[in-house]
Amino acid sequence: MELLDNLALGFSQAFVLHNLLFCMLGVFLGTAVGVLPGIGPTASIALLLPLTFTFDDSVTGIIMLAGIYYGAQYGGSTTAILLNIPGESSSAVTAIDGHPMARQGRAGVALAAAALGSFFAGLVGTFVLAAAAAPLATAALTFGSAEMFAVVVLGLVASIALASGSTVKALAMIVLGILLGMIGQDLYTAVPRFTFGVRELWAGLSFVAVAVAVFGIAEILKNLHDPRTRVRVAAKVENLWPTREDRRRMVGPVLRATGLGSVLGVLPGGGHVLASYGAYAVEKRISKHPEQFGRGAIEGVAGPESANNAAAQTSFVPLLALGLPAHPVMALLLSALIVQGIQPGPSVMSDQPELVWGLIASMFIGNALLLVLNLPLIRLWVKLLDVPYSVMFPAIIAFACLGTYAVDQNPFHVVVMAVLGVGAFVLIRCGCEPAPLLLGFVLGPLLEDHLRRALLISHGDPTVFLTRPISAALLVVAALALVIAMLPAIRRKRDEVFVEDD
């Protein structure tokens, strides 16, 4: 009964007219910035943060900023599906099967699968946040730096399942991604690393520049280099709704990915990214037809999109219950709360129930608004497929440059994007896949941070990772997964799965 009373309090706040309007504005802006490659929720929330300080009611501002965040989780899949350019790190895996579906004339089906999976997972994730915030926060609190290091290692090893061909090449791409993520000032000493005297690299590489380079620029260069691989994106889209067979294939992945995303989203640090990659790996492993993955399997769209949207909702658990931001967007929301005089933590639910439950109730409304707004817009998005490739090539490059520059108005990021795009093209020509590189880039700093923090706490004793049961268990699972992936029989099966059709 207490939960129902709290939700009633929350909906009484969320259904106030101006809160409802700003919730709609937030999810619309979130979808828009997610669709535009290069402009993500972090930059958008940072720009709009001062605006929320002028609101009389702190609930209104937080509702709008939260709407931008989980709206962008859906919007990021649009360019991933249509243009093979993920708008968000968690949308990178969606491009693996979403873009082939678009090339097959099934862009509408892919976008609808993303919308429906996101809607269901968002509702479930919000319900988990409402019903189990305290227990989940307690579980996350038991994870120290040693456990988080093991979780990241397991996530990186699991990403090998995303790469076609050689396991060694997949591992090499992960290591390269980690090295790229270490560029910049050391977290503890502020000493520049791998900057080669370039002052612009002190802040590290921009995720937008890296993501657009390896998934967008490299893809364009590949098609320009070999006309035989230049599949025209434009195609006639006859069906904009999943068939009965599509819906049947979506049910299992959506349910499994929603559960996985709800759990991983609670863990501080990149849970929505791990959830998206993890969901794809799970679906590919258990599928009766793994050879379809990478060629337009609808499970490869519905699963990851459900996972990252469920994680987007449950990532509010450590923020509200512990005052611990799970990623940069949550850090911005934390700063917005503090400026409003609200200190997130164990007592916030009793001290500020209108804020907490108003935010949770607005998430139910926001997810419904996302479905209502985006399903009718599918026909608008697929109109992008009518653009000929002769126009699409320069347009994508120009838009990628504009989006990369817009993050912080730094032309150096555009140069980085161009250089990395050429480098990624060379790696693709050598048979390497970009997905593990991007995951290594995103999780590399987190891996280093928890490694060093655990060693500092243990006074330099490396056995801390093996003496803590959860950490030891996760590392053993990661080691077994790596050994299994490198077995000759498994390698042969991987080659058969990813073999190209003539």
N, C-alpha and C positions, 0 to 999 in steps of 0.2 A: 504493500500500500504506500510505503514511503516513496518508492520509485515513481508511482503514478502521481502522487502529490507533487513531487519535484518536477516531473514532466509537465504537469498542469501549470505550475508556476512558470516554467520555461516558455511554454506556448503562449501564455498570457503576455510575456515580454516580446516574443518573436512576432506575434500577430499585431503588434502596434504598427500603425500605418507606415511611419517613417523607417522603422526597423525592417519591415517587409520590403520596402522600396530599396533600401540600401543592401539588403540581402540579394535582391534581384540584380542590382547594379554590380555587386561583387562577383556573382557567378558569371554574369555576362562579360565583364571585363576579364575575369579569369580565363574564360573560354577563348576570348579574343587574343589575349597575350600568349596563351598556350598554342593557338593556331599559328601565330607569327613566330617563325624561327628566329631565335636570338633575343627575344623579349620574354623572359620567364617570370614566374611569380615573385622571385626574390627582388629583381629590379623594380617590378611594378609596385610591390608593397613598400619598398624603400622610398620610392617617389611619392606615394600616396600617404605615407605615414604622418607627415606634418598636418595633412588635411584632417585626420581623425582627432587631432588635439583640439580642434575648434568645435567639436560636437559637444553639446551639453550633456549628453548621455554617453558614458564610456561603452555601454553595451552596443550601441549603434556602430561605433567605429570598429570594434572587435569583430562584429558580425560581418561587416563589409570586407575586412581584411581576410577573415577566414574564408569567405566566399570566393575571393580572388584565388586563394591557395588551392582549394579542392576543385574549383572550376578549371584551373590551369592543368590539373592532373588529367582531366578529360581532353581539354583542348590540345594538349601536346601530342595526342595520338593522331590528330587530323593530318598534320604535315608529315608525320611518320608514315602514315598509310598512303597519302597521295603523292608525296614528293620524296620519300625516303630520307627526310630530314627531321629527326626527333626534336620537338620543341622543349622537351624535358629529359633529364637523364633516365627517368623511369620509363620513358616512352621509346627508348632506343630499341628495346627488345620487340616492341610492337611492329617496328619496321621490317623485321625479319620475315614475317608472314603477311603482314598487312599490305606492304608494297607489292609483293607478287600477286595478291588478290586484286589490287587496283589494276595491275597490268593485264589481268585476265578479264577485266570488265566487271569485277565484283567489288568495286570500291564502296558502293552503297551498302552492300552486305557487311563489309568489314567495319564501316563507320557505325552501322546499326548495332553490330555485335559489340563494339566498343562502348556505345551509349548504353545499351541494355545491361551489359556486364558491370559497367561503372555505376549505374543506378542501383542495381541490386546490392552490389558490394558496399556502396556508400551507405545505404540504409542499414545493412547489417553491421558495418563498422561503427556507425553512430549508435546503434543499439548496444553494441559491446561497450562503447565508451560510457553510455548512460547506465548500463546495468552492472558493469564490473570494473569501474575505474579504480576503486580502492584495491581489490585483489590483484589486478594486473600491475598496478603501480608497485605493489609490494614485491611481486615476482621480478619486475625489472630492477628493483632496488638491490636484489641479491646478486645481480651481475656486476662484478667489479671489472677492472681493466683487463685482468687475465682472461675472464670469460668473454669479454667483448673482443679481445684480440682473437680468440679461438673462433668466435662467430664470424668475424671478417675473413679469417683464413678459410673456413668452410665455405663461405659464399664465393670466394675467389676460385677455389678448387671446383666448386659446382659449376662455375661459368664455363668450364671446359666443354660441358655438354652443348653449349651454344655454338661452338666453333666446328666447322667442317674440316676434314682432313687430319693433319698431324696433331697429336697431343702435345708434342714438343713445341710446335709453332704456337699453339694456343697458350702454353705456359710462357713462352717468350713474349707474346703480346701482353700478357698480364704483367710481367716484370717491366716491360717498356712503359705500360700505363702507370705503374707505381712510380717509376723513375720520373716520368713527366709530372706526376702529382707532387713530387718532392721539390720541384723547382720553386725557388723563392726563399724567403727568410725562415730560418729555423724557428720552430715554435717556442723553444725554451731559451735560446741564446740570441735570437734575432740576427744571427750571422747569415749572410746571403749564401745560397747553395745553388750550384749549377746555373748561375746567372751569366757567367763569362763577361762580367763587367757591364752588362746591359742593365741599366737601372730600372727599366720598365718591367723586368722580370722579377724584381724583388717581391712583388705582390703575388707571384705565381702566374700560371697560365689560366686564362679564362675558360670555364667549362664550355661556354657557348662557342668559343673559337675552336676548341678541340672537337666538340660534337659535330658542328657544322662541317669542319674540315674532313673528318674521317667518314662521315655518312653522306655528306652532300657533295663537296668539291671532288672528293676521290671518286665518287660514283659518276659524276659528270665527266671527269677525265677518262675513266674507264670506257664510257660509251663513245667518247670522241676518238679514243685510240683505236678501238676496234668496232667498225660499223656493224659487224655481225651481232654484237651484243647490244646494239642501240635499239632497244625495244621502245616503240613510241608509247609514251604515257597515255596519250589521248586514246580513248576507247569508248565504244558505245555501252552505256550502262543501262541494261534493260530492267534489272530487278534491284529495288532499293530496300528490300526486306528479306531477312533470312528465310529460307525454305524450311519445311518441316524437318528435313534431314539436318539442315544447319542448326536448327534449334535443339534437336536431339543431341547433336555433338557438342553443343555449347553448355548443356546443363551441368555435366560432371566437372569440366574445367572451371566453370564459374563458381560452383560450390566449393571445390577444393582450394582454388586460389583465394576465395574470400576468407576462408579459415586461415590459410597461411598468411595472408596480408594482415589480418586482424591481430595475429600474434606478433609478427615481425615489426609491425608499425609501432608497437609499444616500446621496443628496444631503442634506446638513444643511439642515433647515428646511422643515417642512410637506410632505415628500415624499408621505406617505400621502394628504394632501388633494389635491395636484396629480395624483396617480395616479388617484384616483377620478373627478375632473372630466375629466381627460385621456382616460380610458378611455371615458367616456360620449360625449365629443366625437368620438373616433375611430369608435366604433360607429355613431353617427348619420350621420357623413360618408360612410361606406362602405356603409351599408345600402341595399338595393334598395327599401326601403319606409320612408323616413325619416318619413313622415307618421304612422307608428304610435308613434313616440317621443313620450312625454308622455301617451300614452293607454293604456299598459299593455303595452309591448314588453318581453318577458322578457330581451332583450339589455341593456336599460337597468338591469336588476337584477343579472344575472350578471356583466357586465363590471365595473362599479364596485366591487362587493363583492369580486371576485377581485383587482382592482388594489390596494385598500386593505389587504387581508390579506397580499398578497405584500410590499407596502411595509412593513407592520408588522414582518415578520420581518427584512427586509434593513436596516431602520433601526438594527439592532443592530451593523451593520458599522462605521460611524464611531464608535459608542460604545466598542466593544471594541478596535478596531484603532487608533483615533486619540485616544480619550478625549474625543470631541466629540459632545455630545448633539444629536440631530436635532430635538428638540422638547421641551416641558416634561416629558412622561413620562420620556423618556430622561434628562433632567436629574435627576429624582428617583432614577432607578436609579443614575446616576453618583454622587449623594451617598450612596446606600446602600453602594455599593462602597467609596467613600473611607472612610466610617465603619468599615467592616470591615477597613480597612488595605490595600485593594487599589486600585492606581492604574491604571485602564485606559489603554492605549497600545500602541505597537508591541511591547513586550516582555511583555505580559500573557499571550499564548498560550504562551510558553515558561516564564514564571514561575508562572502559575496555570493549568496545562492542565486540572486537574480542574474548576475553576470554569467556564472557557470551554466546554469540550466537554460538561460536564454540563448547562449551560444549553442548548446547541444540541440535545443529545439530548432534553432535556425538551420542546423545541418540537415535535419529531416526535410524542412521546407526547401532548402537550397538544392538538395539532390533531386527533388521533384521538379523544381524549376529547370535544372540542367536537362532533364529528359524532355520536358515540354519545349524548351528553347532549341535544343540541338537536333532532335529528330526531324522537325520540319525543315531545318537548314541543311540536311544531308544533300538535297538536290543542288543547293547553292555551292556546297564544297566540291561536289563531283563535277561541277562546271569547269573546275580547274583542269580537268582531264581533256577538255576540248582544245586546249592550247597546243599548237604544234611544237615539236621538240626544238625546231629551229628558233622559235621564240622563247621556249621554256628554258633552254640552256643559259642564255645571257640574263634572262629575268631572274632565275634562281640565284645565279652568282651575284647579281646586283642586290637582290633582296637579302642574301646571306651577308654580304658586306655591310649593308645598312643595319641589319639586325645586330650583327656583331659589334659594330661601332656604337650603336645606341645604348649598349649596356652601361658604359661609363664615359662615352664620348672620347675614347682613346683610339686613334688610328693604328697604334701599334698592334692591337688585337687583330685587326684586319690583316696585317702583315703575317702575324703568327698563323692565322687561319690559312692563308695562302701557302706558307711553307709546310705546315702540317698536312694540308690537302695533297700536295705533291708527294710528301713522304708516305702518306697513307696509300696513295695510288701505287707507289713502288712496292709497298708491302703486300697489297692485294694481288699485284702481278706475281709476287713470289708465293702466293698461295696462303697468305695469312688473312684472318678474319678480324674486323675492327671491333666487334662487340666485347671480347675480353679486354682489349686495350682500354676501352672506355670505362669498363667496370673497375679495372685496376687504377685508372686515373681518379675516379671518384672515391674509391675506398682506400687508396694508398695512404693519404694523410691520416685517415682514421686508424689504419693498421699501425702506422708508425707511432701515433700518439698513444695508443693503448699499450703498445709494446714498451715504450720508454716509461710510461707511467707505472706499469706493473713492475718493471725492473727497479724503478726508484723506490717504490713502496717496499719491495723485497730486498732492498740494499744490494742490488745487482745479482741476486740469486736466480738463475734461469729456470731452476726446477719449480718455480712458483706456478708455471703453466701446467705442470704434471701433478703437482700435489693437491691442487684444487679439483674436486671431482668433476664439476661441470666442464671446466676448461679442458681437463684431460680427456673426457669423453668426446667432446667436440673435435679435438685435435686427432684423436684416434679415428673418428669417422672420416675426417678430411684425408688422413693418410691412406685409409682403406679405399676411399673413392679415387684417389690419385693412382694407387697401385692397380686397381681394377681398370681404370681408363687406359693404362699403358700396357695392359696384357695384349699379346698378339691377336687373340681371338676377338677381343673388343675392338682393336684397331681395324681389323678387317671388316667387322660389322659396321663401324663408323664410315669406312670408305664406301661400302655398299649403300649406306643410307644416303650419303651426300653426293653420290655419283650423278653427274649431269646427263640429262637426256640429249641424245643427238638431234 
